Amino acid sequence: MSDHKKKLLKVENLGVRFPLKNKSIIGKKSYLYAVDDISFEINRGETLAIVGESGSGKTTAALATARLVQAYTGKITLENINLQEIQKEELRQVRTKVQFIFQDPYSSLNPRLRAEEIVKEPLNSLTNFSSSKKQKLVNELFKAVGLRPEQQRLFPHQFSGGQRQRIGVARALSTQPDLIICDEPVSALDVAVQAQILNLLRELQTKFGLAYLFISHDLGVVQHMCDQVAVMYMGKIVEYADRLSLFNNPLHPYTSALLSAIPSIDQTRREKTERILIPGDPPDPINPPIGCRFANRCPVAKEICYQKEPQLNEIKNGHKVACHLVDKKANSPLESLK
Amino acid sequence: MSEPLLNVKNLRIELTTRDGVTPVIDDFSFSLSHGEAISFVGESGCGKSMTALGIMGLLPEGVGRIASGSITLSGEELTKASDKRLRNIRGNEISMIFQEPMTSLNPVYTIGEQIAEVLRAHQGLSRTAAWAKAIELLDAVRIPNPHARISDYPFQLSGGQRQRVMIAIALACEPKILIADEPTTALDVTVQAQIFDLLNDLRKQTGTAIILITHDMGAVAEMAERMIVMYAGRKAEEGPVQQVIDNAQHPYTRGLISCVPHIPETLTNERQTLKEIPGIVPSLRDFGKDRCLFASRCDNVSEKCRIKRPPETDYLNSQRVACWHTESL
């Protein structure tokens, strides 16, 4: 990553764990490590996408980044503020800079509030603006997300799914944030409506210089939205690269499998891509395996993969991968299958 | 051409709602040959699942009914069949798998009991014979260690395994048609790939015809030979899958294809422009009106579209389109 871009967010060695109910009274407390030692950075005006399957820890990582879930270890720096150390008033200030867009526009809007009140809520709780200033902002926000002024008085049930997500976007924009965390913003929407929201998000990014932390399981959407990508598997980042490197030259066998699993309408791509079927399901997250967590499903796993956990190493130009079998020349380990 | 396995002609399904009776399926025809894989594509609320339920004789009682048209399975009329005959057909001739494998399985019975139940009810197998067949079926849907897993309860299985169990139940009596209603929407992509792979293999082995219901064009391309694009209870376009994808005629089909970001063979810095389909599917009140129901969202609309329903016309090589502007596009 080049230095001339301005760093907005830096997350180092973040870990989130949840205590498990212990069956016996004796014995030490056990935990589920939902996010295990991950690091990433986001530049101003750019998008980092976190991809992974359900249960990989993407949402927990996002929640911890905004301090909506407490991390047990790690350092989160926004601009020059260490988010782990600040309290109350300072945190309230920071919250205006980091906002959230949620997956389900049906459950993330209060059904008893009017659209304008929903959009105003962050302003009420995080700022001391006068009501006339708030109203002026709401008017502008409705315009920016493509809703009509008269729709401000309506309740959520009077909107379609896509329109509700627009309200969610307006709410996230209301405090003029630098970073918006988008947690699967389109996966609950109908296909035809997804494009509307994706286009809106990209338009707003250019207009307001927003940075996005974009969580998704859909690699097609990720490819369209991101500048950088982090692939997560069982709480770990297994591959981290810029958009072109990751999609054109995936190094981790899991990333390759994920990419090859996407059904494609492109006949040439379909014929050229050898589908890498990974059997079974991820192992039990409560007792993760000692070595590489993907080893039991990996088509090229070797002895070492079961014994030693691979570290996330930089292979070239910021392309990082956690796999014992990737060599210095950045060849995919799957080449050996051909 | 030999007689199709399933023939649906001018089907009209009506739902009784608070606003009155509306045709959720309006003059819809299609046919399915032995061993063929077709796909219904469209947004939610376009009648894909309703058509499937109509074929199965499972329309919500008192609310939905087949008003006119015919559904014939190997020459037998299903719209006039008795409940008893329909129950016999379901499972034996046509079976269905659903989107959410957790809610379709009974949580208080083991998966073995649930598979065996189908075999005993439809094929009159004994308890032990049904149990042995259930193990075979679990093996066929690639559940590892079927002897042990057969006594598991649904909660002990992952989402992908549950869907495999559903497929085992659906295929237990070797039906001629399997209707898969969004079978992988609730699953992760790598698991989706496993399920598609399994369905394709089973189709080759057993010759079961498949109707895949989905909104994902990629899944259609992967699974089906022919697709039917549905909009507001009507057929918008029909044709061989790759031909329609490469040369879609109906603006709705083109919208469905270009509104989703696709991963090209080689990614460049340039990003695809996502074409938006403005607005949403019309409300049920507008279904059945004598006009093009897509007109309100179409950027190529003319006066004719608003006053008369476009007929289905042949385009080329069995591609059919219901749009007034097919030639002019």
Interface residues (C-beta under 8 A of the other chain):
Chain A: E53 S54 S160 G161 G162 D190 V191 A192 V193 Q194 A195 Q196 L198 N199 H217 L219 G220 V221 Q223 H224 R243 L244 F247 N248 A257 L258 L259 S260 A261 I262 P263 S264 I265 D266 Q267 T268 R269 R270 K272 R275 L277 I278 P279 G280 D281
Chain B: E43 S44 P144 S158 G160 Q161 D188 V189 T190 V191 Q192 A193 Q194 F196 D197 H215 D216 M217 G218 A219 V220 A221 E222 M223 Q242 I245 D246 G255 L256 I257 C259 V260 P261 H262 I263 P264 E265 T266 L267 T268 N269 R271 Q272 L274 K275 E276 I277 P278 I280
